[in-house]
Structures are given as C-alpha cells and as structure tokens.
Amino acid sequence: MTDAELERRIITKKRFSEEVEKVIVDRPMPFMDAVLTVCENKQIDPGDVRRLLTDSIRGKIEAEAMNLNLLPKPNELPFDD
C-alpha cells in the first residue's frame, strides 16, 4: 500500500465531517442519520465516532436532539415584548 492510499484510508475529523456534509447534500436527512450512514459506509462503530465530530456537527446534532425532545432544552427567561 502506498503512502497516498494509506493517507486516504485514515479518517480525520475534517474528512469525516466532509463525508457527513456530502451525505446531507446528496440526500437531505438529519445530521444524526448522516453520521450513522457514514459510520455504516466506513465500517466505523458509532460509539467511536465522538472523537471524529467537529464542534459544528456536534452542535447541529445537539440542536436536532433538543428539537426532538431527546435532550432537555436550556432554560429561557420570559421576556415581554
């Protein structure tokens, strides 16, 4: 295996994030599903993917989870307009 082939096989945060975004562009879906799709395609255990998530994707997944009531929403102060 050449160095170029080996380098392409190594998954970095940047490459993983690009793959997730590419999946979303090709087939619009929630970020959670896109991450699982990339995990399945790359044969990565979803439990090991945390270190591959950028802050941006992690934030988008967190927002999706809050909208689906999977995570508690942060407390908000009521402001009268």
VMD Tcl script that builds the backbone (N, CA, C; Angstrom):
set m [mol new atoms 243]
animate dup $m
set s [atomselect $m all]
$s set {name element resname resid chain x y z} {
  {N N MET 1 A 0.851 -1.177 0.000}
  {CA C MET 1 A 0.000 0.000 0.000}
  {C C MET 1 A 0.896 1.240 0.000}
  {N N THR 2 A 0.615 2.161 -0.900}
  {CA C THR 2 A 1.420 3.378 -0.990}
  {C C THR 2 A 1.015 4.360 0.099}
  {N N ASP 3 A 1.850 5.356 0.288}
  {CA C ASP 3 A 1.556 6.372 1.296}
  {C C ASP 3 A 0.266 7.120 0.976}
  {N N ALA 4 A 0.029 7.388 -0.307}
  {CA C ALA 4 A -1.186 8.106 -0.711}
  {C C ALA 4 A -2.428 7.279 -0.404}
  {N N GLU 5 A -2.373 5.975 -0.668}
  {CA C GLU 5 A -3.517 5.102 -0.365}
  {C C GLU 5 A -3.756 5.031 1.131}
  {N N LEU 6 A -2.678 4.919 1.883}
  {CA C LEU 6 A -2.796 4.851 3.337}
  {C C LEU 6 A -3.386 6.141 3.889}
  {N N GLU 7 A -2.936 7.271 3.350}
  {CA C GLU 7 A -3.441 8.563 3.809}
  {C C GLU 7 A -4.936 8.709 3.530}
  {N N ARG 8 A -5.408 8.194 2.389}
  {CA C ARG 8 A -6.832 8.266 2.055}
  {C C ARG 8 A -7.671 7.390 2.975}
  {N N ARG 9 A -7.101 6.326 3.497}
  {CA C ARG 9 A -7.850 5.401 4.353}
  {C C ARG 9 A -7.952 5.891 5.794}
  {N N ILE 10 A -7.024 6.763 6.204}
  {CA C ILE 10 A -7.050 7.291 7.567}
  {C C ILE 10 A -8.159 8.325 7.657}
  {N N ILE 11 A -9.012 8.174 8.652}
  {CA C ILE 11 A -10.151 9.085 8.814}
  {C C ILE 11 A -9.773 10.165 9.829}
  {N N THR 12 A -9.855 11.408 9.394}
  {CA C THR 12 A -9.608 12.540 10.282}
  {C C THR 12 A -10.935 13.234 10.565}
  {N N LYS 13 A -10.915 14.154 11.518}
  {CA C LYS 13 A -12.126 14.933 11.814}
  {C C LYS 13 A -12.624 15.643 10.562}
  {N N LYS 14 A -11.685 16.241 9.848}
  {CA C LYS 14 A -12.048 17.011 8.654}
  {C C LYS 14 A -12.682 16.107 7.599}
  {N N ARG 15 A -12.067 14.966 7.329}
  {CA C ARG 15 A -12.610 14.052 6.317}
  {C C ARG 15 A -13.969 13.507 6.731}
  {N N PHE 16 A -14.095 13.143 7.995}
  {CA C PHE 16 A -15.367 12.603 8.467}
  {C C PHE 16 A -16.463 13.653 8.323}
  {N N SER 17 A -16.171 14.883 8.723}
  {CA C SER 17 A -17.153 15.966 8.615}
  {C C SER 17 A -17.533 16.230 7.165}
  {N N GLU 18 A -16.554 16.193 6.277}
  {CA C GLU 18 A -16.844 16.390 4.855}
  {C C GLU 18 A -17.745 15.277 4.326}
  {N N GLU 19 A -17.506 14.051 4.771}
  {CA C GLU 19 A -18.346 12.919 4.353}
  {C C GLU 19 A -19.779 13.106 4.844}
  {N N VAL 20 A -19.936 13.544 6.091}
  {CA C VAL 20 A -21.273 13.760 6.656}
  {C C VAL 20 A -21.997 14.838 5.857}
  {N N GLU 21 A -21.319 15.943 5.588}
  {CA C GLU 21 A -21.943 17.032 4.837}
  {C C GLU 21 A -22.279 16.606 3.408}
  {N N LYS 22 A -21.431 15.787 2.808}
  {CA C LYS 22 A -21.695 15.287 1.459}
  {C C LYS 22 A -22.952 14.418 1.445}
  {N N VAL 23 A -23.115 13.578 2.456}
  {CA C VAL 23 A -24.311 12.731 2.552}
  {C C VAL 23 A -25.556 13.606 2.663}
  {N N ILE 24 A -25.484 14.661 3.453}
  {CA C ILE 24 A -26.637 15.544 3.650}
  {C C ILE 24 A -26.985 16.286 2.362}
  {N N VAL 25 A -25.980 16.685 1.597}
  {CA C VAL 25 A -26.235 17.370 0.326}
  {C C VAL 25 A -26.866 16.403 -0.676}
  {N N ASP 26 A -26.325 15.182 -0.734}
  {CA C ASP 26 A -26.838 14.187 -1.684}
  {C C ASP 26 A -28.253 13.737 -1.338}
  {N N ARG 27 A -28.489 13.478 -0.070}
  {CA C ARG 27 A -29.804 13.005 0.389}
  {C C ARG 27 A -30.151 13.751 1.670}
  {N N PRO 28 A -30.929 14.809 1.586}
  {CA C PRO 28 A -31.256 15.574 2.793}
  {C C PRO 28 A -31.808 14.673 3.899}
  {N N MET 29 A -31.162 14.748 5.060}
  {CA C MET 29 A -31.556 13.954 6.220}
  {C C MET 29 A -30.992 14.626 7.461}
  {N N PRO 30 A -31.478 14.260 8.627}
  {CA C PRO 30 A -30.927 14.822 9.865}
  {C C PRO 30 A -29.443 14.457 10.023}
  {N N PHE 31 A -28.719 15.305 10.741}
  {CA C PHE 31 A -27.294 15.060 10.954}
  {C C PHE 31 A -27.053 13.735 11.673}
  {N N MET 32 A -27.915 13.379 12.610}
  {CA C MET 32 A -27.746 12.104 13.326}
  {C C MET 32 A -27.758 10.934 12.349}
  {N N ASP 33 A -28.695 10.962 11.412}
  {CA C ASP 33 A -28.788 9.888 10.422}
  {C C ASP 33 A -27.598 9.906 9.467}
  {N N ALA 34 A -27.146 11.096 9.107}
  {CA C ALA 34 A -25.999 11.203 8.202}
  {C C ALA 34 A -24.735 10.639 8.855}
  {N N VAL 35 A -24.549 10.912 10.132}
  {CA C VAL 35 A -23.388 10.369 10.851}
  {C C VAL 35 A -23.452 8.848 10.859}
  {N N LEU 36 A -24.626 8.300 11.135}
  {CA C LEU 36 A -24.772 6.841 11.147}
  {C C LEU 36 A -24.565 6.243 9.756}
  {N N THR 37 A -24.991 6.950 8.719}
  {CA C THR 37 A -24.779 6.484 7.347}
  {C C THR 37 A -23.289 6.421 7.021}
  {N N VAL 38 A -22.559 7.463 7.394}
  {CA C VAL 38 A -21.113 7.475 7.149}
  {C C VAL 38 A -20.434 6.371 7.958}
  {N N CYS 39 A -20.874 6.174 9.195}
  {CA C CYS 39 A -20.315 5.094 10.021}
  {C C CYS 39 A -20.519 3.741 9.347}
  {N N GLU 40 A -21.701 3.537 8.820}
  {CA C GLU 40 A -22.004 2.276 8.147}
  {C C GLU 40 A -21.150 2.109 6.887}
  {N N ASN 41 A -21.023 3.170 6.096}
  {CA C ASN 41 A -20.238 3.108 4.858}
  {C C ASN 41 A -18.754 2.875 5.121}
  {N N LYS 42 A -18.242 3.478 6.186}
  {CA C LYS 42 A -16.814 3.383 6.507}
  {C C LYS 42 A -16.512 2.261 7.498}
  {N N GLN 43 A -17.543 1.539 7.922}
  {CA C GLN 43 A -17.411 0.449 8.891}
  {C C GLN 43 A -16.764 0.938 10.187}
  {N N ILE 44 A -17.327 2.021 10.713}
  {CA C ILE 44 A -16.870 2.606 11.972}
  {C C ILE 44 A -17.951 2.361 13.010}
  {N N ASP 45 A -17.553 1.952 14.196}
  {CA C ASP 45 A -18.506 1.760 15.283}
  {C C ASP 45 A -19.036 3.134 15.706}
  {N N PRO 46 A -20.357 3.336 15.713}
  {CA C PRO 46 A -20.908 4.640 16.106}
  {C C PRO 46 A -20.451 5.091 17.497}
  {N N GLY 47 A -20.116 4.159 18.357}
  {CA C GLY 47 A -19.621 4.519 19.684}
  {C C GLY 47 A -18.244 5.164 19.652}
  {N N ASP 48 A -17.511 4.966 18.570}
  {CA C ASP 48 A -16.161 5.516 18.447}
  {C C ASP 48 A -16.119 6.823 17.669}
  {N N VAL 49 A -17.266 7.308 17.238}
  {CA C VAL 49 A -17.293 8.451 16.326}
  {C C VAL 49 A -17.173 9.795 17.052}
  {N N ARG 50 A -17.331 9.806 18.339}
  {CA C ARG 50 A -17.311 11.070 19.077}
  {C C ARG 50 A -16.037 11.877 18.806}
  {N N ARG 51 A -14.913 11.216 18.740}
  {CA C ARG 51 A -13.645 11.921 18.512}
  {C C ARG 51 A -13.523 12.463 17.090}
  {N N LEU 52 A -14.393 12.004 16.190}
  {CA C LEU 52 A -14.343 12.453 14.795}
  {C C LEU 52 A -15.314 13.591 14.500}
  {N N LEU 53 A -16.140 13.960 15.463}
  {CA C LEU 53 A -17.135 15.013 15.237}
  {C C LEU 53 A -16.529 16.388 15.494}
  {N N THR 54 A -16.713 17.286 14.549}
  {CA C THR 54 A -16.280 18.666 14.759}
  {C C THR 54 A -17.288 19.355 15.673}
  {N N ASP 55 A -16.889 20.485 16.233}
  {CA C ASP 55 A -17.794 21.233 17.108}
  {C C ASP 55 A -19.055 21.654 16.361}
  {N N SER 56 A -18.900 21.987 15.089}
  {CA C SER 56 A -20.040 22.407 14.278}
  {C C SER 56 A -21.075 21.287 14.154}
  {N N ILE 57 A -20.626 20.103 13.791}
  {CA C ILE 57 A -21.560 18.980 13.632}
  {C C ILE 57 A -22.123 18.567 14.984}
  {N N ARG 58 A -21.300 18.586 16.013}
  {CA C ARG 58 A -21.777 18.248 17.356}
  {C C ARG 58 A -22.895 19.209 17.777}
  {N N GLY 59 A -22.729 20.502 17.481}
  {CA C GLY 59 A -23.752 21.487 17.816}
  {C C GLY 59 A -25.042 21.276 17.037}
  {N N LYS 60 A -24.916 20.905 15.762}
  {CA C LYS 60 A -26.108 20.660 14.944}
  {C C LYS 60 A -26.857 19.419 15.422}
  {N N ILE 61 A -26.119 18.401 15.819}
  {CA C ILE 61 A -26.756 17.191 16.352}
  {C C ILE 61 A -27.455 17.512 17.671}
  {N N GLU 62 A -26.813 18.319 18.499}
  {CA C GLU 62 A -27.416 18.709 19.778}
  {C C GLU 62 A -28.704 19.497 19.549}
  {N N ALA 63 A -28.700 20.416 18.585}
  {CA C ALA 63 A -29.902 21.200 18.281}
  {C C ALA 63 A -31.026 20.298 17.772}
  {N N GLU 64 A -30.682 19.330 16.908}
  {CA C GLU 64 A -31.690 18.379 16.422}
  {C C GLU 64 A -32.279 17.580 17.580}
  {N N ALA 65 A -31.414 17.141 18.480}
  {CA C ALA 65 A -31.872 16.342 19.620}
  {C C ALA 65 A -32.795 17.160 20.521}
  {N N MET 66 A -32.502 18.438 20.709}
  {CA C MET 66 A -33.373 19.295 21.523}
  {C C MET 66 A -34.726 19.475 20.845}
  {N N ASN 67 A -34.726 19.660 19.531}
  {CA C ASN 67 A -35.987 19.825 18.800}
  {C C ASN 67 A -36.841 18.569 18.854}
  {N N LEU 68 A -36.194 17.412 18.953}
  {CA C LEU 68 A -36.920 16.139 19.039}
  {C C LEU 68 A -37.206 15.730 20.485}
  {N N ASN 69 A -36.893 16.629 21.413}
  {CA C ASN 69 A -37.069 16.386 22.850}
  {C C ASN 69 A -36.270 15.183 23.342}
  {N N LEU 70 A -35.137 14.919 22.713}
  {CA C LEU 70 A -34.239 13.866 23.177}
  {C C LEU 70 A -33.269 14.403 24.219}
  {N N LEU 71 A -33.063 15.719 24.199}
  {CA C LEU 71 A -32.243 16.408 25.193}
  {C C LEU 71 A -33.074 17.545 25.770}
  {N N PRO 72 A -32.848 17.867 27.037}
  {CA C PRO 72 A -33.600 18.990 27.603}
  {C C PRO 72 A -33.164 20.306 26.969}
  {N N LYS 73 A -34.135 21.166 26.735}
  {CA C LYS 73 A -33.833 22.484 26.182}
  {C C LYS 73 A -33.319 23.358 27.320}
  {N N PRO 74 A -32.412 24.279 27.013}
  {CA C PRO 74 A -31.911 25.164 28.068}
  {C C PRO 74 A -33.033 26.074 28.565}
  {N N ASN 75 A -32.938 26.434 29.823}
  {CA C ASN 75 A -33.947 27.324 30.399}
  {C C ASN 75 A -33.864 28.690 29.736}
  {N N GLU 76 A -35.028 29.261 29.471}
  {CA C GLU 76 A -35.089 30.584 28.864}
  {C C GLU 76 A -35.895 31.501 29.771}
  {N N LEU 77 A -35.455 32.725 29.863}
  {CA C LEU 77 A -36.187 33.705 30.648}
  {C C LEU 77 A -37.299 34.289 29.788}
  {N N PRO 78 A -38.497 34.410 30.352}
  {CA C PRO 78 A -39.587 35.002 29.564}
  {C C PRO 78 A -39.404 36.518 29.467}
  {N N PHE 79 A -39.343 37.016 28.269}
  {CA C PHE 79 A -39.242 38.451 28.042}
  {C C PHE 79 A -40.519 38.921 27.376}
  {N N ASP 80 A -41.069 39.997 27.886}
  {CA C ASP 80 A -42.258 40.583 27.277}
  {C C ASP 80 A -41.801 41.597 26.241}
  {N N ASP 81 A -42.381 41.512 25.068}
  {CA C ASP 81 A -42.023 42.458 24.001}
  {C C ASP 81 A -42.818 43.712 24.105}
}
mol reanalyze $m
mol bondsrecalc $m
mol representation Tube
mol addrep $m
